[in-house]
Amino acid sequence: TLNLAKTPFYEGLLKGIKGQYLIFEDGMVFNVRKHEGFNVTLSLQ
């Protein structure tokens, strides 16, 4: 899982969304609820 406190920058291809989780192509999972209060920027291409 991706932890923004330890890894403040991450770049990857979003594969899907399931509930509160963003799932990336390389297997990394981002838990949106866990990072409540963080400022996150997503760039879509």
Secondary structure by P-SEA (a helix, b strand, c coil): ccccccccbbbbbbccccccbbbcccccccccccccccbbbbbcc
